[in-house]
Amino acid sequence: MKKRIESVDILRGITICAMILVNTPGTWSAVYPPLLHAEWHGLTPTDLIFPFFLFIVGISIFFAYKYKNPSKNIYKKIAIRSLKLIGLGLFLNLFIPYFPFLKDFETLRFLGVLQRIGIVFFISAILYLHFNWRVLAGITVSILIIYWVLLGFISMPNGTLPTFNRAPNNWAMYIDSNILGKHMWQPDYDPEGLLSTIPSIASCLIGVLIGTLLDQLKNVKPLLLISLVFLVLGYTLNVWFPINKAIWSSSFVLATSGWATLILAGIYYLVDIKNIKFGGVFKYVGMNAITIYFLSSFISKTFYLTKVSETENIHSFLFKNMYAQSFFSTEFSSLLYAITVVVFYVLLGYILFKKKIFIKV
């Protein structure tokens, strides 16, 4: 975009920092509840992070392709970017810091965060190139309704009624188990599974629609109204289709889109309308978001897998010797470790920004 909307970069940076914060506690045995995902149904602040990022991907799609027309060259660029994201995700799942650098293929997890971003980006970008905002809105609504009907009302192959609970007769879990088999995050389901990727496309398309609105905004009132509508719809639908990140329920899409729109409205008002210098530190991270997320995941995994003794890895050694010995509680020490990691990547983002290094994935 010729003139960047800074609030989008800031929200993207906040989201990446939040991802790193919740993914790298000092110890998983001592984490404050808001920094954990809901066990199944429900919504914690941590559950907001991934849908926020897909929402921002949608906004970015609008501004990146609003002057583009469908062509072989555009399709090629979209496909290459999607494959890069999927490839990086598979690399993280394959990687161990010892020869031969590969996990056993029989239990390799096929899906993950970056893989879902790649798939969602590809489908959403293609849809945006071919349809106007009204059709995209219709597709989004259709996805949410059809997904609800499938998971809530269509009988399983054995004739039993479906459920939204963590059980074999949950359609999302059933499809993942039968298609992916052992290639999942958990033996019975994958939070970035196949069927639940479909409603995650709706999260991204809502971002595309919000991007369309941002391009014409003169005040934040429309954003505030839309956020209220999404939140009311999401929490109302929760009565019949529980808010659930693991299966990316339709109510989850609506509620998280409502929170994303509301927070974006607040940042947009302060930064882009009132020109208040706010959140610039997050903008540095937001402009190299995927690169910083990938590096944080790669380094964190390396720290966990590299032993410094028979009982300790680099991660546990650093936490034990630099944080766990303090007079703070274990939970707070664990949080301090995570905050230190976030500060490191914020500094990295600042250095990349100052050197005008922007790595496009």
C-alpha positions as CSV (number, residue, x, y, z in Angstrom):
1,M,0.0,0.0,0.0
2,K,1.3,3.5,-0.8
3,K,0.5,4.8,2.6
4,R,0.7,2.1,5.2
5,I,-2.0,2.0,7.9
6,E,0.3,1.9,10.9
7,S,-2.4,0.4,13.3
8,V,-2.3,-2.8,11.2
9,D,1.4,-3.2,11.5
10,I,1.2,-2.5,15.2
11,L,-1.6,-5.0,15.8
12,R,0.4,-7.6,13.8
13,G,3.4,-6.9,15.9
14,I,1.4,-7.2,19.2
15,T,0.0,-10.5,17.9
16,I,3.5,-11.9,17.1
17,C,4.8,-10.8,20.5
18,A,1.8,-12.4,22.2
19,M,2.5,-15.6,20.3
20,I,6.1,-15.7,21.5
21,L,5.0,-14.8,25.1
22,V,2.6,-17.7,25.4
23,N,4.9,-20.2,23.5
24,T,8.0,-19.7,25.6
25,P,7.3,-19.7,29.4
26,G,10.1,-20.6,31.7
27,T,8.3,-23.8,32.6
28,W,5.0,-25.2,31.4
29,S,4.3,-26.5,34.9
30,A,3.9,-22.9,36.2
31,V,1.9,-20.7,33.8
32,Y,-0.8,-18.1,34.6
33,P,-4.2,-19.4,33.3
34,P,-4.8,-16.5,30.9
35,L,-1.5,-17.5,29.1
36,L,-2.9,-21.0,28.4
37,H,-5.4,-22.1,25.8
38,A,-8.9,-23.1,27.1
39,E,-8.9,-26.9,27.8
40,W,-11.7,-27.3,25.2
41,H,-14.7,-25.0,25.1
42,G,-14.1,-21.4,26.2
43,L,-12.0,-18.4,25.3
44,T,-8.8,-17.2,27.0
45,P,-6.6,-14.3,25.9
46,T,-4.2,-16.8,24.4
47,D,-7.0,-18.2,22.2
48,L,-7.3,-14.8,20.5
49,I,-3.8,-14.8,19.1
50,F,-4.0,-17.1,16.1
51,P,-7.4,-15.8,14.8
52,F,-6.0,-12.2,15.2
53,F,-3.1,-13.1,13.0
54,L,-5.4,-14.6,10.3
55,F,-7.6,-11.5,10.6
56,I,-4.6,-9.4,9.9
57,V,-3.5,-11.6,7.0
58,G,-6.9,-10.8,5.5
59,I,-6.4,-7.1,5.8
60,S,-3.0,-7.4,4.2
61,I,-4.4,-9.4,1.3
62,F,-6.8,-6.5,0.6
63,F,-4.1,-3.9,0.5
64,A,-1.6,-6.1,-1.3
65,Y,-3.9,-7.1,-4.1
66,K,-6.5,-4.3,-4.4
67,Y,-4.9,-3.0,-7.6
68,K,-4.1,-6.5,-9.0
69,N,-6.0,-8.5,-11.6
70,P,-6.0,-12.3,-11.8
71,S,-3.1,-13.5,-14.0
72,K,-0.7,-16.4,-14.2
73,N,2.0,-14.2,-12.6
74,I,-0.2,-13.3,-9.6
75,Y,-1.3,-16.9,-9.1
76,K,2.3,-18.0,-9.2
77,K,3.4,-15.4,-6.6
78,I,0.5,-16.4,-4.3
79,A,1.2,-20.1,-4.7
80,I,5.0,-19.6,-4.1
81,R,4.3,-17.6,-0.9
82,S,1.8,-20.2,0.3
83,L,4.3,-23.1,-0.4
84,K,7.0,-21.2,1.5
85,L,4.9,-20.9,4.6
86,I,3.9,-24.5,4.4
87,G,7.5,-25.5,3.9
88,L,8.7,-23.5,6.8
89,G,6.0,-25.1,9.0
90,L,7.0,-28.6,7.9
91,F,10.7,-27.8,8.5
92,L,9.9,-26.9,12.1
93,N,8.0,-30.2,12.5
94,L,10.9,-32.2,11.0
95,F,13.8,-30.4,12.6
96,I,15.9,-31.9,15.4
97,P,19.3,-30.4,16.2
98,Y,21.1,-33.7,15.6
99,F,22.0,-35.8,12.5
100,P,20.1,-36.8,10.4
101,F,18.0,-33.7,11.2
102,L,14.7,-35.5,10.5
103,K,12.0,-37.0,12.7
104,D,10.5,-40.4,12.0
105,F,8.1,-39.8,9.0
106,E,5.6,-42.2,10.5
107,T,4.7,-39.8,13.3
108,L,5.6,-36.5,11.6
109,R,2.9,-33.9,12.2
110,F,1.8,-32.6,8.8
111,L,-0.1,-29.5,9.9
112,G,0.7,-26.6,12.1
113,V,0.4,-22.8,12.5
114,L,2.5,-21.8,9.5
115,Q,0.9,-24.5,7.3
116,R,-2.6,-23.2,8.2
117,I,-1.5,-19.6,7.4
118,G,-0.2,-20.8,4.0
119,I,-3.4,-22.6,3.1
120,V,-5.7,-19.9,4.4
121,F,-3.6,-17.2,2.6
122,F,-3.7,-19.1,-0.7
123,I,-7.5,-19.7,-0.7
124,S,-8.4,-16.2,0.7
125,A,-6.2,-14.4,-1.8
126,I,-7.6,-16.3,-4.8
127,L,-11.2,-15.6,-3.6
128,Y,-10.4,-11.9,-3.2
129,L,-9.0,-11.6,-6.7
130,H,-12.2,-13.1,-8.2
131,F,-15.1,-11.7,-6.1
132,N,-16.3,-8.4,-4.7
133,W,-17.0,-7.7,-1.1
134,R,-20.6,-8.8,-1.2
135,V,-19.8,-12.2,-2.6
136,L,-16.9,-12.6,-0.1
137,A,-19.3,-11.7,2.7
138,G,-21.8,-14.3,1.4
139,I,-19.0,-16.9,1.3
140,T,-18.0,-16.1,4.8
141,V,-21.6,-16.4,6.2
142,S,-22.0,-19.7,4.2
143,I,-18.9,-21.2,5.7
144,L,-20.0,-20.4,9.2
145,I,-23.5,-21.8,8.7
146,I,-22.5,-24.9,6.8
147,Y,-19.8,-25.7,9.4
148,W,-22.3,-25.4,12.2
149,V,-24.8,-27.6,10.4
150,L,-22.1,-30.3,9.7
151,L,-20.7,-30.4,13.2
152,G,-24.0,-30.1,15.0
153,F,-26.6,-31.9,12.9
154,I,-25.2,-34.4,10.3
155,S,-25.1,-37.9,11.6
156,M,-21.7,-39.7,11.8
157,P,-21.1,-42.6,9.3
158,N,-22.0,-45.1,12.1
159,G,-25.4,-43.4,12.6
160,T,-24.6,-41.7,15.9
161,L,-25.3,-38.1,16.5
162,P,-22.3,-35.7,16.3
163,T,-21.0,-33.7,19.3
164,F,-18.9,-30.6,19.8
165,N,-17.0,-32.3,22.6
166,R,-13.6,-34.0,22.5
167,A,-14.9,-37.3,21.3
168,P,-14.7,-39.7,18.4
169,N,-18.1,-38.5,17.1
170,N,-16.9,-35.0,16.6
171,W,-16.7,-34.4,12.9
172,A,-13.5,-32.4,13.0
173,M,-11.7,-35.0,15.1
174,Y,-13.2,-37.9,13.0
175,I,-11.9,-36.5,9.7
176,D,-8.5,-35.7,11.1
177,S,-8.1,-39.1,12.7
178,N,-9.2,-41.0,9.6
179,I,-7.1,-38.9,7.1
180,L,-4.1,-37.8,9.1
181,G,-3.8,-40.9,11.4
182,K,-0.6,-40.6,13.4
183,H,0.4,-37.3,11.7
184,M,-1.4,-35.1,14.3
185,W,-0.5,-33.0,17.3
186,Q,-2.5,-35.2,19.6
187,P,-3.5,-38.8,19.1
188,D,-7.2,-37.9,18.7
189,Y,-7.1,-34.4,17.1
190,D,-5.1,-31.5,15.7
191,P,-5.9,-27.9,16.6
192,E,-4.8,-27.0,13.0
193,G,-6.6,-29.9,11.5
194,L,-8.1,-30.3,8.1
195,L,-11.8,-29.6,8.6
196,S,-11.2,-26.7,11.1
197,T,-9.1,-25.0,8.5
198,I,-12.3,-24.2,6.5
199,P,-13.8,-21.8,9.2
200,S,-10.3,-20.3,9.7
201,I,-10.7,-19.1,6.1
202,A,-13.7,-17.2,7.3
203,S,-11.5,-15.5,9.9
204,C,-9.2,-14.3,7.1
205,L,-12.1,-13.2,4.8
206,I,-13.5,-11.1,7.6
207,G,-10.1,-9.4,7.7
208,V,-10.3,-8.8,4.0
209,L,-13.7,-7.2,4.5
210,I,-12.4,-5.0,7.3
211,G,-9.5,-4.0,5.0
212,T,-12.1,-2.9,2.5
213,L,-13.7,-0.7,5.1
214,L,-10.4,0.6,6.4
215,D,-9.6,1.9,2.9
216,Q,-12.6,4.2,3.1
217,L,-12.7,5.1,6.8
218,K,-12.8,8.6,8.1
219,N,-13.7,7.6,11.7
220,V,-13.8,4.5,13.9
221,K,-17.6,4.4,14.4
222,P,-18.2,1.7,11.7
223,L,-15.4,-0.5,13.2
224,L,-16.9,-0.1,16.7
225,L,-20.4,-1.0,15.4
226,I,-19.1,-4.0,13.5
227,S,-17.1,-5.3,16.4
228,L,-20.2,-5.0,18.6
229,V,-22.3,-7.0,16.1
230,F,-19.6,-9.7,15.8
231,L,-19.3,-10.0,19.6
232,V,-23.0,-10.2,20.1
233,L,-23.4,-12.8,17.4
234,G,-20.4,-14.9,18.6
235,Y,-21.5,-15.0,22.3
236,T,-25.1,-15.6,21.3
237,L,-24.2,-18.5,19.0
238,N,-22.0,-19.9,21.8
239,V,-25.3,-21.1,23.4
240,W,-25.8,-23.6,20.6
241,F,-22.3,-23.9,19.1
242,P,-19.7,-23.4,21.8
243,I,-16.8,-21.1,21.4
244,N,-13.9,-23.5,20.8
245,K,-10.5,-22.8,19.2
246,A,-9.6,-26.5,18.9
247,I,-12.3,-27.0,16.3
248,W,-12.4,-23.3,15.3
249,S,-16.2,-23.1,15.8
250,S,-18.3,-20.6,14.0
251,S,-19.0,-18.8,17.3
252,F,-15.2,-18.7,17.8
253,V,-14.7,-17.0,14.4
254,L,-17.4,-14.3,15.2
255,A,-16.2,-13.6,18.8
256,T,-12.5,-13.4,18.0
257,S,-13.2,-11.3,14.9
258,G,-15.2,-9.0,17.2
259,W,-12.3,-8.6,19.6
260,A,-9.8,-8.1,16.7
261,T,-12.0,-5.4,15.1
262,L,-12.5,-3.7,18.5
263,I,-8.8,-3.6,19.3
264,L,-7.9,-2.5,15.8
265,A,-10.4,0.3,16.1
266,G,-8.7,1.5,19.3
267,I,-5.2,1.5,17.8
268,Y,-6.5,3.0,14.5
269,Y,-8.1,5.9,16.4
270,L,-4.9,6.6,18.4
271,V,-2.3,6.2,15.7
272,D,-3.9,6.8,12.3
273,I,-6.5,9.4,13.2
274,K,-5.1,11.2,16.2
275,N,-1.4,10.7,15.2
276,I,-0.5,9.7,18.7
277,K,2.9,7.9,18.8
278,F,1.8,4.6,20.2
279,G,3.0,1.1,19.9
280,G,5.9,1.9,17.5
281,V,8.0,-0.8,19.2
282,F,5.5,-3.4,18.0
283,K,5.5,-2.0,14.5
284,Y,9.1,-3.1,14.2
285,V,8.1,-6.7,14.8
286,G,5.0,-6.5,12.7
287,M,7.0,-5.6,9.6
288,N,9.0,-8.8,9.8
289,A,6.3,-10.9,11.4
290,I,6.7,-14.3,9.8
291,T,10.5,-14.1,10.0
292,I,10.5,-13.3,13.7
293,Y,7.8,-15.9,14.5
294,F,9.8,-18.6,12.6
295,L,13.1,-17.7,14.3
296,S,11.4,-17.7,17.7
297,S,10.0,-21.2,17.1
298,F,13.2,-22.5,15.6
299,I,15.4,-21.2,18.4
300,S,12.9,-22.3,21.1
301,K,12.8,-25.8,19.7
302,T,16.6,-25.9,19.5
303,F,16.8,-24.9,23.2
304,Y,14.4,-27.6,24.2
305,L,16.1,-30.3,22.2
306,T,19.8,-29.5,22.9
307,K,21.0,-31.2,26.1
308,V,23.5,-29.6,28.4
309,S,23.5,-32.5,30.8
310,E,21.6,-35.8,31.2
311,T,18.7,-34.0,32.9
312,E,18.7,-30.5,31.4
313,N,18.4,-28.8,28.1
314,I,19.4,-25.3,27.2
315,H,15.9,-23.9,28.0
316,S,15.6,-25.5,31.4
317,F,19.2,-24.6,32.3
318,L,18.7,-20.9,31.5
319,F,15.4,-20.8,33.4
320,K,16.7,-22.6,36.4
321,N,19.9,-20.6,36.8
322,M,18.7,-17.2,35.7
323,Y,15.1,-17.0,36.9
324,A,13.9,-19.9,39.1
325,Q,16.4,-18.9,41.9
326,S,14.8,-15.5,42.4
327,F,12.4,-14.7,45.3
328,F,9.5,-14.4,42.9
329,S,6.9,-17.1,42.6
330,T,7.5,-19.8,40.0
331,E,4.7,-18.5,37.9
332,F,6.1,-15.0,37.8
333,S,9.6,-16.2,37.2
334,S,8.3,-18.3,34.3
335,L,6.5,-15.2,32.9
336,L,9.7,-13.1,33.3
337,Y,11.6,-15.6,31.2
338,A,8.9,-15.3,28.5
339,I,9.0,-11.5,28.6
340,T,12.8,-11.6,28.2
341,V,12.4,-13.7,25.1
342,V,9.9,-11.2,23.7
343,V,12.2,-8.3,24.4
344,F,15.0,-10.0,22.5
345,Y,12.8,-10.4,19.4
346,V,11.5,-6.8,19.7
347,L,15.1,-5.7,19.6
348,L,15.8,-7.9,16.6
349,G,12.7,-6.4,14.9
350,Y,14.1,-2.9,15.7
351,I,17.5,-3.7,14.2
352,L,15.9,-5.2,11.0
353,F,13.7,-2.1,10.7
354,K,16.5,0.4,11.2
355,K,18.6,-1.5,8.6
356,K,15.6,-1.5,6.3
357,I,15.7,-5.3,6.1
358,F,12.2,-6.6,5.4
359,I,12.1,-10.3,4.7
360,K,9.1,-11.3,2.7
361,V,8.0,-14.9,3.0
